[in-house]
Amino acid sequence: KIFSISATQWESDKPDESERQIHYKFSSKLSPVGGEVTGIQLKSPMPNKKGWIIEEVMELQGVLLADFFTPRIRYQIEDL
């Protein structure tokens, strides 16, 4: 395996937002030292209601210089 991923179920405290926790683990085949990522994803509908926006904040462990940055990724998933 190059990496493994796990995620909790989407949970919602607000009508239009859901949140879940994620965990990735990389093998040394993908990264020389391996490494892990834990994070939170926040899902909300696009303004036109024809897709989702997923914002992800990651915390890296076992990755070179990981203490110096926090990756933030925004996915936009649209129904075409």
C-alpha positions in Angstrom: 0.0 0.0 0.0 1.2 3.5 -0.8 -1.1 5.2 1.6 -4.2 4.4 3.7 -7.1 6.8 4.5 -9.9 6.8 7.0 -12.6 9.3 7.8 -15.4 9.6 10.3 -19.0 10.0 9.1 -20.2 13.5 8.2 -21.9 15.2 11.2 -23.9 18.4 11.2 -24.6 21.0 13.9 -25.9 23.5 11.3 -28.5 22.8 8.5 -26.1 23.6 5.6 -22.8 22.5 7.0 -21.3 19.1 7.8 -17.9 18.2 9.3 -15.7 15.1 9.6 -12.2 14.1 10.6 -9.8 12.4 8.3 -6.5 10.5 8.6 -4.0 9.6 5.9 -0.9 7.5 6.5 1.8 7.5 3.8 4.2 4.6 3.3 7.9 5.1 2.7 7.2 4.3 -1.0 5.5 7.6 -1.4 7.6 9.7 1.0 11.2 8.8 2.1 10.2 9.0 5.8 6.5 8.1 5.6 4.3 10.4 7.5 0.7 11.0 8.6 -1.9 13.6 8.1 -4.9 14.4 10.3 -7.4 17.0 9.5 -10.9 18.3 9.4 -13.1 18.7 6.4 -16.1 21.1 6.4 -18.7 20.6 3.7 -21.3 23.2 2.6 -23.5 23.6 -0.4 -22.4 25.9 -3.2 -24.4 29.1 -3.4 -26.3 27.8 -6.5 -27.0 24.5 -4.7 -25.6 22.5 -7.6 -22.6 21.1 -5.8 -20.5 21.2 -2.6 -17.5 23.2 -1.3 -15.2 21.1 0.9 -12.6 23.0 3.0 -9.9 20.9 4.5 -7.3 21.9 7.2 -4.4 19.4 7.7 -1.9 18.8 10.4 1.2 16.9 9.3 3.2 14.5 11.4 6.5 12.9 10.5 6.9 15.2 7.4 10.0 17.4 7.0 9.4 21.0 8.2 5.7 20.2 9.0 5.9 22.5 12.1 6.2 25.5 9.8 3.0 25.2 7.7 -0.6 24.1 7.8 -2.0 23.0 4.5 -5.5 24.3 3.7 -7.3 22.9 0.6 -10.6 23.9 -0.9 -12.4 21.5 -3.2 -15.3 22.6 -5.3 -17.5 19.7 -6.5 -20.1 20.7 -9.1 -22.9 18.9 -10.8 -22.4 19.6 -14.5 
